[in-house]
Amino acid sequence: DELCELIKSSIKNYEDYVITFVPRSRAKKRKYGVDQAQMLAKMVAKRLNIRCIDVLKHTAGKEQKKLTGDQRLENAVSSYDLKKGTLLDICNRRIILLDDVMTTASSIYACASLLNLSGALSITSVTVGKTYREKKIEENI
């Protein structure tokens, strides 16, 4: 409900948008049994009465959480692609791109770039959570 309210209050004419999501890898879907970003996008679409489009796929790549920021971006750009036959769903559309958690925004950047190159009119990203790295505090003894 809070996510829907955020979208309503932040995106002018949200009714003119479609929503999609940053997909999980097949291995993660098998391991956890769910793609939470996909699930959230479907729920949000239903509550906002907008269309959810499943247009992106996770192709390969290393696990992001073990990489540095620069490595994450390079890995993410090569880890996503469009599903076959989805250009018409993207072209000339305003898109809300949902991700469950953002650390460096590399996955969002990679997916938004694909959508942009495929003819999307605009892309607005929405994330549910943000991770922060712990700062190590060193004591002088």
C-alpha positions as CSV (number, residue, x, y, z in Angstrom):
1,D,0.0,0.0,0.0
2,E,2.8,2.4,0.9
3,L,4.6,1.7,-2.4
4,C,1.4,2.4,-4.3
5,E,0.9,5.7,-2.4
6,L,4.5,6.7,-3.1
7,I,4.0,6.1,-6.9
8,K,0.7,8.0,-6.9
9,S,2.2,11.0,-5.1
10,S,5.5,11.0,-7.0
11,I,4.6,10.2,-10.6
12,K,2.3,12.6,-12.4
13,N,-0.2,10.7,-14.5
14,Y,1.0,7.3,-13.3
15,E,-2.0,5.8,-15.0
16,D,-0.2,6.4,-18.4
17,Y,2.7,4.1,-17.3
18,V,3.3,0.4,-17.4
19,I,5.4,-1.3,-14.8
20,T,8.2,-3.8,-15.1
21,F,10.9,-5.2,-12.8
22,V,14.6,-6.0,-12.5
23,P,14.5,-9.9,-12.8
24,R,16.3,-12.3,-10.5
25,S,18.6,-14.9,-11.9
26,R,17.2,-18.4,-12.6
27,A,19.4,-19.8,-9.9
28,K,18.1,-17.4,-7.3
29,K,14.5,-18.0,-8.4
30,R,15.1,-21.8,-7.9
31,K,16.8,-21.3,-4.6
32,Y,14.2,-19.0,-3.1
33,G,11.2,-20.0,-5.1
34,V,10.2,-16.5,-5.9
35,D,11.2,-13.3,-7.7
36,Q,10.1,-10.7,-5.2
37,A,10.5,-7.8,-7.6
38,Q,8.2,-9.5,-10.1
39,M,5.7,-10.3,-7.4
40,L,5.8,-6.7,-6.2
41,A,5.4,-5.3,-9.7
42,K,2.3,-7.5,-10.3
43,M,0.7,-6.4,-7.0
44,V,1.4,-2.8,-7.6
45,A,0.1,-3.0,-11.2
46,K,-3.1,-4.6,-9.9
47,R,-3.7,-2.0,-7.2
48,L,-2.9,1.0,-9.5
49,N,-4.8,-0.5,-12.4
50,I,-1.8,-0.4,-14.8
51,R,-0.3,-3.0,-16.9
52,C,2.7,-5.1,-15.7
53,I,5.0,-6.2,-18.5
54,D,7.5,-9.0,-18.2
55,V,10.2,-7.8,-20.7
56,L,13.6,-8.3,-19.1
57,K,15.6,-11.4,-18.5
58,H,18.6,-12.1,-16.3
59,T,21.1,-13.9,-18.6
60,A,24.2,-14.6,-16.7
61,G,26.9,-13.0,-14.6
62,K,28.5,-13.1,-11.2
63,E,26.8,-12.6,-7.9
64,Q,26.6,-8.8,-7.4
65,K,27.1,-8.7,-3.7
66,K,30.6,-9.9,-3.9
67,L,31.7,-7.2,-6.4
68,T,33.0,-3.7,-6.0
69,G,30.8,-0.8,-7.4
70,D,32.7,-0.6,-10.7
71,Q,32.6,-4.4,-11.1
72,R,28.9,-4.4,-10.3
73,L,28.2,-2.0,-13.1
74,E,30.3,-3.9,-15.6
75,N,28.7,-7.2,-14.5
76,A,25.1,-5.9,-14.6
77,V,25.4,-4.4,-18.1
78,S,26.3,-7.8,-19.4
79,S,23.8,-9.7,-17.2
80,Y,20.4,-8.5,-18.6
81,D,18.7,-8.6,-21.9
82,L,15.2,-8.2,-23.4
83,K,12.9,-11.1,-23.8
84,K,12.1,-12.0,-27.4
85,G,9.1,-10.3,-28.9
86,T,8.8,-7.6,-26.3
87,L,9.8,-4.4,-28.2
88,L,6.2,-3.4,-28.8
89,D,5.5,-3.6,-25.1
90,I,8.4,-1.1,-24.5
91,C,8.4,1.3,-27.5
92,N,6.8,4.6,-26.9
93,R,5.8,3.7,-23.3
94,R,6.4,5.4,-20.0
95,I,7.8,2.8,-17.7
96,I,8.1,2.3,-14.0
97,L,11.1,0.0,-13.3
98,L,10.8,-1.7,-10.0
99,D,13.6,-3.4,-8.0
100,D,13.4,-4.9,-4.6
101,V,16.7,-3.7,-3.2
102,M,19.3,-1.2,-4.4
103,T,22.9,-1.1,-3.4
104,T,24.8,0.6,-6.2
105,A,21.9,0.9,-8.7
106,S,23.9,-1.1,-11.3
107,S,21.1,-3.5,-12.1
108,I,18.6,-0.6,-12.4
109,Y,21.0,1.2,-14.7
110,A,21.6,-1.8,-16.9
111,C,17.9,-2.5,-17.2
112,A,16.9,1.1,-17.7
113,S,19.5,1.4,-20.4
114,L,18.0,-1.6,-22.3
115,L,14.5,-0.1,-22.0
116,N,15.8,3.3,-23.2
117,L,17.6,1.8,-26.2
118,S,14.4,-0.1,-27.0
119,G,12.3,3.1,-27.4
120,A,10.8,3.7,-24.0
121,L,9.6,7.3,-23.7
122,S,10.6,7.6,-20.0
123,I,11.8,5.3,-17.2
124,T,11.2,6.0,-13.6
125,S,12.9,3.6,-11.1
126,V,11.4,2.6,-7.8
127,T,13.0,0.5,-5.2
128,V,11.6,-0.9,-2.0
129,G,14.9,-1.0,0.0
130,K,18.4,0.4,0.0
131,T,21.4,-1.4,1.4
132,Y,24.2,0.5,3.1
133,R,27.7,-0.8,3.7
134,E,29.0,-0.8,7.2
135,K,31.6,1.7,7.9
136,K,34.5,0.3,9.8
137,I,35.5,2.4,12.8
138,E,39.2,2.1,13.6
139,E,40.3,3.0,17.1
140,N,43.7,4.5,17.8
141,I,45.3,2.7,20.7
